[in-house]
């Protein structure tokens, strides 16, 4: 199309086109050598109509789209029986009803032909429509769909002046109502013209490229842009499904076109504009504030609470960040997962919690404007977002906050539309407003424009790339309005109502795009995840490009990898104990007990980080009763049980006399009254269920142990503390149970309640001692066997290793390993002692090189991968997880 050459009224189909034409107009004036010129009158049609309507001092007010939709929603809600409301999506139904009303106005369907009321959905819609129009009359308002009609009428009455010249730009197909208005203008002497974009049905000068997936497609587009970029050239990227591509384009284009933008100290604006914004609700500042407003209870999960008290958007996070870290550590150490802020202990966050509690107490119905005021005052009182004492981090933050206040204004505008609201409904509406409000930081227009298919209408570039040209987007499936009969929509030529219309529109769009630049590239991905995609049949005649993929990348990572002057630095794999550490640990126990040696075996860097650097992972449990606590309950129950009966003989007597259940229930009751069950003792229903689970699990184990163990044993000690010194490393250990047989033999038993220990027997005889806990027990205390008591539902078993002369079940599996030395208990203990000494020596010597025992399997459950960066540094790109034998 031709850009305007003089300040005249140009009405565009979209905001993006208006901004683009304004940019081109200003560039033309600069090229003409002008320094000053009149601002061009280039506006979106809707904006201009609203402007002239307001200037005409109308006696009726114009509803916003939000107000109209909420009135529709209220009418639909009131028309349905209470039990039917949960069965439909009110917001979606209101939007479709609003769209149906727009179609009726735009296509002149107000005459209501007979087939317009044949189905139940249409009959129901027309009932809603009558209620809606009645409500408009009560409010003395007009619907946005009637704005053009109302302006038309005022022009006929001479209340709005008719411009001498109007150019309508970017319209491929206009609805009948708009065409009637243009004809009226022409009859009144207005030079009203359709500035239609050129088309090329032959696809001259175009080419087609295919790529493996979307990422490859986007990366190649970015590299192509860099290869042809010039400040005096315009480049367009048109994407049919821009919502699916947006985040990928933003990331990859920044990496390729402005690689320095990844450095926080280097602020560089990208040379491109993306027309589609992201929901305001997803912006961190807004998301953080809405966590407060969305809350309904004083009982808050600590995982979320920890984020809020550390957030820089709240005053407490800015002023008491260190205190927040300390508090988070305390919560983690107590394995807490929730806190009632009403009863929170005194802390620097008292003001924050007090404001929050005050907000939670406000539950009376209010008008939307009153709710908006409360929301604003609550967050302001909590120091959100803190522009006064913190300052804006960036111009984007200020724009986000301004958009937030506009959303509150939108909520306030609904007083007449919806009346008084409960807090949950007011919050629901605010969340909808924030989600529907797409935020795009305002920047100056860039020479690289990334736009959707509809927005591209009327735009022309020097170079153009059209992405996503597969058969599912060209053409897209038809989407007729469900409240109007399909036959009526087809007959009227309603947009998107008919597959034939979609095919015709897609064909016109592609022909328009082929003429929108001197160089045009169409591309599509061959795969979407595991789904195979096909080229749009509308592009089957476009010649396939023979251009090889551009291998040269401008990302910072590629630039660093290509530098030949980088020197190699070889870190020392050891950092031995300092003299101070030697002195300290010569009298003190090394932290972690057997866990320190287990982590050293799994990965030296993990052990170094956890015990030498003492880096803590302050995990706050998501659940108030996790697997470790379930295991502790079982341990404590067995401890109370064996304290009572002491011997296998007593166990047999209990089983034979049918009194086992009574004694076991006594042990369970003691456990659930102790601190071990502090998290569930105040939840009587859940506690009762858990007691039954523990009873079934422990009883099954006791019966199995009674059957498996034919040796007559007594329990010498439970949760017994022992101390070990391995190669000079002092460790404190706790053994779950120490048994003594009638022959005086000692057996050390450790309870396990997860099936992660099923293969422990084999791990005890690997070259690197992966499970050192029981081997360490055998060295710390003279014994004849060690065993894992595996308590699993219907799968409980005893896994021993020891003197083969002992009368213990499953000892024969030692022989089945076919490993030299496994038949001699003393040889086994000597082997273990050597391995444990080696691990202890590694700890003392400070071996810290990242060396995971099972690669990805070990790293998967490690908290220090971001510190060691082994995955990034590994040449093994797959970093495949080892098979668990």
C-alpha positions in Angstrom: 0.0 0.0 0.0 1.1 3.6 -0.3 1.9 5.5 2.8 0.2 8.9 3.3 2.1 11.8 1.9 0.2 14.6 3.7 -1.4 15.0 7.1 -4.9 13.5 6.4 -7.2 11.2 8.2 -6.1 7.6 7.9 -8.1 5.0 9.8 -6.5 1.6 10.3 -7.7 -1.9 11.1 -5.3 -2.2 14.0 -3.2 -0.2 16.5 0.0 -1.8 15.2 -0.7 -0.7 11.6 -1.4 2.9 12.8 2.0 3.0 14.7 3.8 1.5 11.6 2.3 4.0 9.2 3.1 6.8 11.5 6.7 5.6 11.7 6.9 5.4 7.9 5.3 8.8 7.5 7.9 10.4 9.8 10.8 8.6 8.0 9.6 10.0 4.7 9.5 13.6 6.2 13.1 13.1 7.4 14.2 11.9 4.0 12.7 15.0 2.5 15.0 17.1 4.7 12.2 18.5 6.9 12.9 19.3 10.5 9.4 20.1 11.6 6.0 18.8 10.3 2.5 18.4 11.4 1.7 15.1 13.2 -0.2 12.8 10.8 -3.8 11.9 11.6 -3.3 8.2 11.6 -5.5 6.3 14.1 -7.2 2.9 14.5 -10.8 3.2 13.4 -12.2 2.3 16.9 -10.0 4.9 18.6 -11.2 7.6 16.2 -14.9 6.7 16.6 -14.6 6.9 20.4 -12.9 10.2 20.1 -15.5 11.9 17.9 -18.3 10.3 19.9 -17.0 11.8 23.2 -16.4 15.2 21.5 -20.0 15.3 20.3 -21.1 15.5 24.0 -23.5 12.6 23.7 -26.5 12.1 26.0 -25.6 8.4 26.3 -22.4 6.9 27.6 -20.3 4.3 25.7 -19.7 1.1 27.6 -16.3 -0.4 27.6 -15.8 -4.0 26.3 -15.3 -5.1 29.9 -18.5 -3.4 31.1 -20.5 -4.9 28.3 -19.1 -8.4 28.9 -19.8 -8.2 32.6 -23.4 -7.2 32.0 -23.8 -10.2 29.6 -22.3 -12.4 32.3 -24.7 -11.1 35.0 -27.7 -11.6 32.7 -26.6 -15.2 31.9 -26.0 -15.9 35.6 -29.4 -14.6 36.6 -31.2 -16.6 33.8 -29.9 -20.0 34.9 -31.1 -22.2 37.7 -28.5 -22.2 40.5 -27.6 -25.8 40.0 -26.8 -25.2 36.3 -24.4 -22.3 36.8 -21.4 -24.6 37.5 -22.1 -26.5 34.3 -21.2 -23.6 32.0 -18.3 -21.3 31.7 -19.9 -17.9 32.4 -17.0 -15.8 31.1 -16.7 -17.7 27.8 -20.5 -17.7 27.3 -20.6 -14.0 27.9 -17.9 -13.4 25.4 -19.6 -15.5 22.8 -22.9 -13.7 23.5 -21.2 -10.4 23.1 -19.7 -11.6 19.8 -23.1 -12.7 18.6 -24.5 -9.3 19.3 -21.6 -7.7 17.3 -22.4 -10.1 14.4 -26.0 -9.2 14.4 -25.2 -5.5 14.2 -22.3 -5.7 11.7 -24.2 -8.0 9.3 -27.7 -6.6 9.7 -29.3 -9.7 11.1 -31.6 -7.6 13.4 -34.6 -8.6 11.2 -34.6 -12.0 12.8 -35.4 -14.4 9.9 -37.4 -17.5 10.8 -34.4 -19.8 10.9 -32.7 -17.5 13.3 -34.7 -19.0 16.2 -34.8 -22.6 15.3 -32.5 -24.0 18.0 -32.5 -23.8 21.8 -29.1 -21.9 22.0 -30.4 -19.2 19.7 -33.7 -18.9 21.5 -31.9 -18.5 24.8 -29.5 -16.0 23.3 -32.4 -13.8 22.1 -33.9 -13.9 25.6 -30.5 -12.6 26.9 -30.4 -10.1 24.1 -33.7 -8.5 25.2 -32.5 -8.4 28.8 -29.3 -6.8 27.7 -31.0 -4.1 25.6 -33.3 -3.4 28.5 -30.3 -3.0 30.8 -28.6 -0.6 28.2 -31.8 1.5 28.3 -31.7 1.6 32.1 -28.1 2.7 32.1 -28.7 5.2 29.2 -25.7 3.6 27.5 -24.7 2.1 24.1 -22.9 -1.1 23.4 -19.4 -0.9 21.7 -20.9 -2.8 18.8 -23.3 0.2 18.2 -20.6 2.9 18.2 -20.3 3.1 14.4 -24.1 3.1 14.0 -24.4 5.9 16.6 -21.6 8.0 15.0 -23.3 7.5 11.6 -26.6 8.7 13.0 -25.0 11.8 14.6 -23.3 12.6 11.2 -26.7 12.4 9.5 -28.0 14.8 12.1 -25.1 17.2 11.7 -23.8 16.7 15.3 -20.5 15.2 14.1 -18.6 16.8 11.2 -17.9 14.6 8.2 -14.1 14.7 7.3 -13.3 15.8 3.8 -11.0 12.8 3.2 -10.7 9.4 4.8 -8.5 6.5 3.9 -9.3 3.1 5.4 -6.1 1.0 5.6 -5.5 -2.7 6.2 -9.0 -4.1 5.5 -9.0 -7.3 3.5 -12.7 -7.7 4.1 -15.0 -5.2 5.8 -18.4 -6.1 7.3 -21.6 -4.7 5.7 -22.1 -2.2 8.4 -18.7 -0.6 7.8 -19.2 -0.6 4.0 -22.6 1.1 4.4 -21.0 3.9 6.5 -18.3 4.4 3.8 -20.9 4.6 1.1 -22.8 7.2 3.2 -19.6 9.3 3.5 -19.0 9.1 -0.2 -22.6 10.3 -0.9 -21.9 13.2 1.4 -18.9 14.3 -0.6 -16.2 12.7 1.6 -13.3 11.3 -0.4 -13.5 7.9 1.4 -11.3 5.3 -0.1 -10.2 1.8 0.7 -6.5 1.6 0.7 -6.2 -2.0 -0.2 -2.9 -3.8 0.1 -1.5 -5.2 -3.1 -1.5 -9.0 -3.7 0.5 -11.4 -5.8 -1.3 -14.6 -6.7 1.8 -15.9 -8.5 4.0 -15.7 -5.4 6.7 -14.0 -7.5 10.1 -13.8 -5.8 9.1 -16.0 -2.9 10.8 -19.1 -1.5 9.9 -21.9 0.9 12.0 -23.4 3.7 11.3 -26.2 6.1 12.9 -26.9 9.5 13.0 -29.8 11.9 11.0 -27.9 14.6 10.0 -24.5 15.8 13.2 -23.7 17.5 15.3 -24.4 14.4 12.9 -22.3 12.4 13.2 -19.4 14.8 16.9 -19.6 15.1 17.4 -19.7 11.4 15.1 -16.7 11.0 17.1 -14.7 13.6 20.4 -15.6 11.9 18.9 -14.6 8.5 17.9 -11.2 10.0 21.4 -10.6 11.3 22.9 -11.5 7.9 20.8 -8.9 6.0 20.2 -6.3 8.8 20.7 -2.6 7.9 19.5 0.3 9.9 17.8 1.8 6.8 15.9 -1.4 5.9 12.7 -2.7 7.4 12.3 -6.4 8.2 9.0 -8.1 9.0 8.4 -11.4 10.7 4.7 -12.6 10.4 3.6 -15.5 12.6 0.1 -16.9 12.2 0.2 -18.5 15.7 2.2 -15.8 17.4 1.0 -16.8 20.9 2.7 -20.2 20.4 6.0 -18.7 19.1 6.3 -15.5 21.2 8.5 -16.7 24.1 10.7 -18.7 21.8 11.1 -15.7 19.4 11.8 -13.3 22.2 14.6 -15.5 23.7 16.3 -16.6 20.5 16.1 -13.2 18.8 17.7 -11.6 21.8 20.5 -14.2 21.9 21.3 -13.8 18.2 20.6 -10.1 17.6 21.6 -8.5 21.0 23.9 -11.1 22.6 25.2 -8.6 25.2 21.7 -8.3 26.6 22.3 -11.4 28.7 24.8 -9.4 30.8 22.9 -7.6 33.6 25.4 -4.7 33.6 24.9 -4.0 29.9 21.4 -2.6 29.1 20.7 -2.9 25.4 17.3 -2.7 23.8 16.6 -5.3 21.2 16.2 -3.9 17.6 12.7 -5.6 17.3 9.1 -5.1 18.4 6.8 -8.0 19.1 3.2 -7.0 18.7 1.8 -9.6 21.1 2.3 -8.8 24.8 2.2 -11.2 27.7 -0.7 -11.3 30.3 -0.1 -8.6 33.0 -1.0 -11.2 35.6 2.3 -13.1 34.8 4.5 -10.1 35.4 6.5 -10.8 38.6 5.4 -7.5 40.3 1.7 -8.2 39.7 2.0 -11.9 40.5 3.6 -11.1 43.8 0.9 -8.6 44.8 -1.9 -10.9 43.8 -0.6 -13.6 46.1 -1.8 -11.4 48.9 -5.1 -10.5 47.3 -5.9 -14.0 46.3 -5.4 -15.4 49.8 -8.5 -16.4 51.8 -7.0 -17.9 55.0 -4.5 -16.9 57.6 -2.9 -20.4 57.3 -0.3 -19.9 54.6 2.0 -22.5 53.0 5.6 -21.6 54.0 6.9 -22.2 50.5 4.8 -19.3 49.3 5.3 -17.2 52.4 9.1 -17.4 52.1 8.9 -16.0 48.6 6.7 -13.1 49.8 8.7 -11.9 52.8 11.9 -12.0 50.6 10.3 -10.2 47.6 11.8 -6.8 46.7 8.3 -5.7 45.8 7.3 -5.6 49.5 8.9 -3.3 52.1 9.8 -6.3 54.4 11.7 -8.0 51.6 13.7 -4.8 50.9 14.4 -3.9 54.5 14.6 -7.3 56.2 15.9 -9.7 53.6 18.6 -11.2 55.9 15.9 -11.7 58.6 13.7 -13.5 56.1 16.6 -15.9 55.3 17.1 -16.7 59.0 13.3 -17.3 59.4 13.2 -19.5 56.3 16.1 -21.6 57.8 14.2 -21.9 61.0 11.1 -23.1 59.2 13.1 -25.6 57.3 14.9 -27.0 60.3 11.6 -27.6 62.0 10.2 -29.3 58.9 7.3 -26.8 59.0 5.1 -26.4 55.9 2.5 -23.9 56.9 2.1 -20.9 59.3 -1.0 -19.2 60.7 0.0 -15.6 60.4 -2.5 -14.8 63.2 -0.3 -16.6 65.7 3.1 -15.9 64.1 5.8 -15.2 66.8 7.2 -11.7 67.0 9.5 -10.8 64.1 10.5 -7.9 61.8 7.5 -8.9 59.6 4.8 -8.0 62.2 3.6 -5.0 60.2 3.5 -7.1 57.0 1.4 -9.8 58.7 -0.8 -7.2 60.5 -1.8 -5.6 57.2 -2.4 -9.0 55.7 -4.7 -10.1 58.6 -6.6 -6.8 58.3 -7.2 -7.6 54.6 -8.4 -11.1 55.3 -11.0 -9.7 57.8 -12.7 -7.6 55.1 -15.4 -9.8 53.8 -18.6 -7.7 53.5 -20.0 -7.2 50.0 -18.9 -4.0 48.3 -19.1 -2.2 45.0 -16.3 -3.0 42.6 -14.9 0.6 43.1 -14.8 0.0 46.8 -13.0 -3.3 46.4 -10.5 -1.7 44.0 -9.8 1.0 46.7 -9.3 -1.8 49.4 -6.9 -3.7 47.1 -4.9 -0.7 46.4 -4.7 0.5 50.0 -3.8 -3.0 51.3 -0.8 -3.4 49.0 0.3 0.1 49.5 0.3 -0.4 53.3 2.5 -3.5 52.8 5.0 -1.4 50.8 4.1 -2.7 47.4 5.5 -2.1 44.9 7.8 0.3 46.7 8.5 3.0 44.1 8.9 5.7 46.7 11.7 4.2 48.8 13.1 1.6 46.5 12.9 3.3 43.1 11.9 1.7 39.9 14.3 -1.0 38.7 13.5 -0.2 35.1 11.1 1.8 33.0 9.2 -1.4 32.4 8.4 -1.6 36.1 6.8 1.8 36.0 4.8 0.9 33.0 3.7 -2.3 34.7 2.6 -0.4 37.8 0.7 2.1 35.6 -1.0 -0.8 33.8 -2.0 -2.2 37.2 -3.7 1.1 38.2 -5.5 1.1 34.9 -6.8 -2.4 35.6 -8.1 -1.2 39.0 -9.8 1.7 37.2 -11.4 -0.9 34.9 -12.6 -2.8 38.0 -14.0 0.4 39.5 -16.0 1.1 36.3 -18.2 -2.0 36.9 -20.3 -0.5 39.7 -23.4 -0.1 37.4 -22.7 -3.3 35.4 -22.5 -5.8 38.3 -23.5 -4.1 41.5 -22.2 -5.2 44.9 -19.9 -8.2 44.9 -18.4 -10.7 47.4 -14.7 -10.6 47.8 -14.1 -13.9 45.9 -16.1 -12.6 42.9 -14.3 -9.3 42.9 -11.0 -11.1 43.0 -12.1 -13.4 40.2 -13.0 -10.3 38.0 -9.7 -8.6 38.8 -7.8 -11.8 37.9 -9.7 -11.9 34.6 -8.8 -8.3 33.9 -5.1 -8.8 34.6 -5.0 -12.0 32.5 -6.8 -10.3 29.5 -4.6 -7.2 29.7 -1.6 -8.0 27.5 1.4 -6.0 28.6 3.9 -4.8 26.1 6.6 -2.3 27.2 6.3 0.9 25.3 9.4 1.5 23.2 10.1 3.4 20.0 9.2 1.6 16.8 12.0 -0.7 15.5 13.0 -1.6 12.0 12.3 -5.3 12.8 8.6 -5.9 13.3 7.2 -9.3 14.6 3.5 -9.3 14.1 0.5 -11.7 13.9 -1.2 -12.5 10.6 -4.1 -10.1 11.1 -1.9 -7.2 12.3 0.3 -7.5 9.3 -2.5 -6.4 6.9 -1.4 -3.1 5.3 2.3 -3.3 6.3 5.1 -3.4 3.8 8.8 -4.2 4.4 12.0 -4.5 2.5 12.4 -8.1 3.7 9.7 -10.5 5.0 9.8 -13.9 6.7 6.4 -15.7 7.3 6.6 -18.5 9.9 4.5 -21.4 10.8 3.0 -22.0 7.3 1.7 -25.5 8.0 -1.7 -27.0 7.1 -3.2 -26.3 10.6 -2.7 -22.6 10.3 -3.2 -21.9 6.6 -6.2 -22.3 6.7 -7.3 -22.4 10.3 -10.4 -24.4 11.3 -13.7 -22.5 11.1 -15.1 -21.2 14.4 -18.7 -20.1 14.0 -20.6 -18.5 16.8 -22.5 -21.1 18.8 -25.5 -18.8 19.5 -26.4 -18.1 15.9 -27.4 -20.8 13.3 -24.6 -21.8 11.1 -26.7 -21.5 7.9 -27.4 -17.8 8.7 -23.7 -17.1 9.4 -22.7 -18.7 6.1 -25.4 -16.9 4.1 -24.3 -13.6 5.6 -20.6 -14.3 5.0 -19.7 -13.9 8.7 -15.9 -14.1 9.2 -14.5 -17.4 10.5 -17.9 -19.1 10.3 -17.2 -21.3 7.3 -14.3 -23.5 6.1 -14.7 -22.0 2.6 -14.3 -18.5 4.1 -11.2 -19.6 6.1 -9.6 -21.1 3.0 -10.4 -17.9 0.9 -9.1 -15.7 3.7 -5.9 -17.8 4.1 -5.3 -17.6 0.3 -5.8 -13.8 0.3 -3.5 -13.4 3.2 -0.7 -15.4 1.6 -1.1 -13.5 -1.7 -1.0 -10.2 0.2 2.1 -11.3 2.1 3.9 -12.4 -1.1 3.5 -8.8 -2.3 4.5 -7.1 1.0 8.2 -7.2 0.4 10.8 -7.6 -2.3 12.1 -10.7 -0.6 9.6 -13.1 1.0 10.4 -16.4 2.8 7.7 -18.8 3.8 8.7 -21.4 6.4 7.2 -24.2 8.5 8.3 -26.7 11.1 8.1 -30.4 10.2 7.5 -31.4 13.8 5.6 -30.1 16.8 6.9 -32.2 19.6 6.1 -35.7 18.5 3.4 -34.5 16.0 4.2 -34.4 12.3 3.2 -31.3 10.5 2.5 -30.8 6.8 3.1 -27.8 4.5 0.0 -25.8 3.8 -1.5 -26.9 0.5 -2.0 -23.2 -0.4 1.8 -22.9 -0.7 2.4 -26.0 -2.8 3.4 -23.9 -5.8 6.1 -21.9 -4.0 9.6 -22.9 -5.0 11.6 -24.7 -2.3 14.8 -22.9 -1.3 18.2 -24.4 -1.8 19.7 -22.1 0.8 21.8 -24.1 3.3 21.1 -23.4 7.0 23.1 -20.6 8.4 25.6 -22.2 10.8 27.3 -19.0 12.0 25.8 -18.0 15.4 26.1 -14.6 17.1 25.1 -15.8 20.5 27.4 -15.0 23.4 27.9 -18.7 24.0 29.1 -19.3 20.4 31.3 -16.2 20.6 33.1 -17.5 23.7 33.5 -21.0 22.3 35.1 -19.7 19.1 37.7 -17.6 20.9 41.1 -19.1 20.3 42.8 -17.0 23.0 41.0 -18.6 25.9 43.4 -20.2 28.3 42.8 -23.4 30.2 42.8 -23.4 34.0 43.2 -26.7 35.8 41.5 -26.6 39.2 43.1 -28.6 41.9 40.9 -31.6 42.7 41.9 -31.3 46.4 41.4 -28.7 49.2 42.8 -30.4 52.4 41.6 -29.7 55.9 43.1 -26.4 57.2 45.0 -26.5 60.5 42.0 -25.0 62.2 39.8 -27.8 60.8 42.3 -30.5 61.8 42.3 -29.1 65.4 38.5 -28.7 65.5 37.7 -32.2 64.2 40.4 -33.9 66.3 38.0 -33.3 69.3 34.6 -32.9 67.6 32.5 -35.2 65.5 32.5 -34.6 61.8 28.9 -33.5 60.8 26.6 -35.8 58.9 27.6 -39.1 60.5 27.4 -41.9 57.9 25.7 -39.4 55.5 29.1 -37.7 55.0 30.7 -40.8 53.8 27.7 -41.7 51.6 27.8 -38.3 49.9 31.6 -38.6 49.4 31.0 -42.0 47.7 28.2 -40.5 45.6 30.2 -37.4 44.5 33.1 -35.7 46.3 31.8 -32.3 45.4 28.5 -32.9 47.0 30.2 -33.9 50.3 32.6 -30.9 50.1 29.7 -28.5 49.6 27.5 -30.0 52.3 30.0 -30.6 55.1 33.1 -28.5 54.4 31.3 -25.4 53.0 28.2 -26.3 55.1 25.9 -25.1 52.3 22.3 -25.9 53.4 19.3 -26.5 51.2 16.5 -25.0 53.1 13.7 -27.0 51.6 10.3 -26.3 53.0 8.1 -29.4 52.6 5.1 -29.0 50.4 3.1 -31.4 52.5 2.8 -31.3 56.3 3.6 -35.0 56.5 6.2 -36.3 54.1 8.0 -39.7 53.6 10.7 -39.0 56.2 8.1 -38.3 58.9 6.1 -41.4 58.0 9.3 -43.4 58.4 10.1 -41.7 61.8 6.6 -42.7 63.0 7.3 -46.4 62.1 10.7 -46.2 63.8 9.3 -44.8 67.0 6.5 -47.4 67.1 9.0 -50.2 66.8 11.1 -48.6 69.5 8.2 -48.4 72.0 7.1 -52.0 71.1 10.5 -53.6 71.7 11.0 -51.6 74.9 7.9 -53.4 76.1 8.5 -57.0 75.0 12.3 -57.2 74.7 12.6 -60.7 73.2 11.5 -62.9 70.4 10.1 -65.4 73.0 7.7 -62.7 74.2 6.7 -61.9 70.6 5.8 -65.5 70.0 3.8 -65.6 73.2 1.8 -62.5 72.1 1.0 -64.0 68.7 -0.1 -67.3 70.2 -2.2 -65.6 72.9 -3.7 -63.1 70.3 -2.6 -60.2 72.4 -0.1 -58.8 69.9 -2.6 -56.3 68.6 -3.2 -54.8 72.1 0.5 -54.3 72.8 1.1 -52.9 69.3 -1.8 -50.4 69.6 -0.3 -49.3 72.9 3.0 -48.5 71.2 1.2 -46.7 68.4 -0.8 -44.6 70.8 2.4 -43.6 72.6 4.0 -42.7 69.3 1.2 -40.5 68.2 1.1 -38.7 71.6 4.9 -38.0 71.3 6.6 -35.2 69.4 7.3 -37.6 66.5 3.7 -37.1 65.4 3.4 -33.4 66.3 2.3 -32.4 62.8 -0.7 -34.7 62.6 -1.8 -35.0 66.2 -4.1 -32.0 65.7 -5.7 -33.6 62.7 -7.8 -36.4 64.3 -9.3 -37.8 61.1 -6.0 -38.1 59.3 -4.2 -39.3 62.5 -6.7 -42.1 62.8 -6.1 -43.2 59.2 -2.3 -43.0 59.7 -2.5 -45.1 62.9 -4.3 -47.8 61.0 -1.6 -47.7 58.2 1.2 -48.0 60.8 -0.6 -50.8 62.6 -1.0 -52.8 59.4 2.6 -52.2 58.3 4.3 -53.0 61.6 2.0 -56.0 62.4 2.8 -57.5 59.0 6.5 -57.0 59.7 6.4 -58.5 63.2 4.6 -61.6 62.0 7.1 -62.0 59.1 10.1 -61.5 61.5 8.6 -64.0 63.8 8.4 -66.5 61.0 11.8 -65.7 59.4 13.8 -65.6 62.6 14.2 -69.0 64.2 17.0 -67.9 66.5 15.9 -66.9 69.9 17.0 -63.3 70.3 16.7 -60.5 72.8 16.8 -56.7 71.9 19.8 -55.2 73.8 19.4 -51.6 72.7 17.3 -49.3 70.4 18.4 -46.1 68.8 21.7 -46.9 70.3 24.4 -44.2 70.0 27.8 -45.3 69.0 31.0 -43.5 68.1 33.4 -44.4 65.3 36.8 -43.1 64.3 37.6 -43.9 60.7 41.1 -42.9 59.6 41.1 -40.1 62.2 37.6 -38.9 61.3 35.2 -38.9 64.3 31.6 -39.8 63.6 28.5 -40.2 65.8 26.1 -42.9 64.7 22.7 -44.2 65.8 21.8 -47.9 65.4 18.1 -48.6 65.2 18.3 -51.9 66.9 21.0 -54.3 68.4 20.0 -57.9 68.8 21.7 -60.7 70.7 21.0 -64.3 69.9 20.9 -67.1 72.4 24.5 -68.0 71.3 25.7 -64.5 72.2 26.0 -63.3 68.6 25.3 -59.6 67.9 23.2 -58.5 65.0 22.8 -54.8 64.0 19.5 -53.9 62.4 18.5 -50.7 60.5 14.8 -50.1 59.6 14.0 -48.8 56.1 10.5 -47.9 54.9 11.2 -47.1 51.3 12.0 -49.4 48.4 15.1 -47.4 47.5 17.1 -49.9 49.5 16.1 -53.0 47.7 19.5 -53.3 46.0 21.6 -52.3 49.0 23.1 -55.8 49.2 24.8 -55.5 45.9 25.9 -51.9 46.6 27.7 -53.1 49.7 30.1 -55.0 47.5 30.7 -52.5 44.7 34.3 -51.1 44.2 33.1 -47.8 45.7 31.0 -48.3 48.9 27.8 -46.5 47.9 25.8 -47.4 51.0 28.3 -47.1 53.9 25.7 -46.9 56.8 25.6 -50.5 57.9 29.2 -51.3 57.0 30.1 -48.3 59.3 28.0 -49.8 62.1 29.8 -53.1 61.8 33.2 -51.3 62.2 32.0 -49.1 65.0 30.5 -52.0 67.1 31.7 -55.6 67.2 29.0 -57.7 65.5 28.4 -60.9 63.7 25.9 -59.5 61.1 24.2 -56.4 59.9 20.8 -56.3 58.3 18.3 -54.0 56.7 14.7 -54.6 57.9 12.7 -53.5 54.9 9.1 -52.6 56.0 7.0 -52.4 52.9 3.3 -53.1 52.4 3.1 -56.8 51.5 6.8 -56.9 50.6 8.6 -56.7 54.0 11.8 -58.6 54.2 15.1 -58.9 56.0 18.4 -58.3 54.1 21.3 -59.5 56.2 25.1 -59.7 55.6 27.2 -61.6 58.1 28.6 -64.8 59.4 27.2 -67.6 57.2 26.9 -69.8 60.3 24.2 -67.6 61.7 20.6 -68.7 61.6 19.3 -65.7 59.5 17.1 -65.7 56.5 18.4 -64.7 53.1 22.1 -65.0 54.1 22.5 -67.4 51.3 22.2 -64.4 48.9 25.7 -63.5 49.9 27.0 -66.6 48.1 24.9 -65.8 45.0 26.9 -62.6 44.5 29.9 -64.7 43.5 32.3 -62.0 44.7 35.6 -63.1 46.2 35.6 -62.8 50.0 31.9 -62.6 50.6 31.7 -65.9 52.4 34.0 -64.8 55.2 32.5 -62.2 57.6 35.8 -61.0 58.8 37.0 -60.6 55.2 33.9 -58.6 54.5 34.5 -56.3 57.5 38.1 -55.8 56.5 37.0 -54.9 52.9 34.5 -52.4 54.3 37.0 -50.9 56.7 39.5 -50.4 53.8 36.8 -48.7 51.7 35.6 -46.6 54.6 39.1 -45.5 55.4 39.5 -44.4 51.7 36.4 -42.4 51.8 37.4 -40.8 55.1 40.8 -40.0 53.7 39.2 -38.4 50.7 37.2 -36.1 53.0 40.2 -35.1 55.1 42.4 -34.6 52.0 39.6 -32.5 50.6 38.9 -34.3 47.3 36.2 -32.1 45.8 36.3 -32.8 42.0 32.7 -33.3 40.7 32.6 -37.0 40.0 29.1 -38.4 40.3 29.0 -42.1 40.8 26.0 -42.6 38.4 26.1 -39.4 36.4 22.6 -38.1 35.8 21.1 -40.4 38.4 23.3 -39.0 41.1 23.0 -35.4 39.9 19.2 -35.6 39.6 18.8 -35.5 43.4 21.7 -33.2 44.1 21.2 -29.6 45.4 24.6 -28.4 44.1 24.5 -28.8 40.4 24.2 -25.1 39.8 27.4 -24.7 41.8 29.5 -27.4 40.2 28.0 -26.9 36.7 29.0 -30.5 35.7 26.1 -30.8 33.3 27.1 -27.6 31.4 30.8 -28.6 31.4 30.2 -32.3 30.4 31.2 -33.4 26.9 28.5 -36.1 27.3 25.6 -34.1 25.8 23.1 -36.7 26.7 24.5 -37.1 30.2 22.4 -40.2 30.1 21.1 -41.7 33.3 22.8 -44.9 34.3 20.8 -48.0 34.3 19.9 -49.1 37.9 20.9 -52.7 38.0 
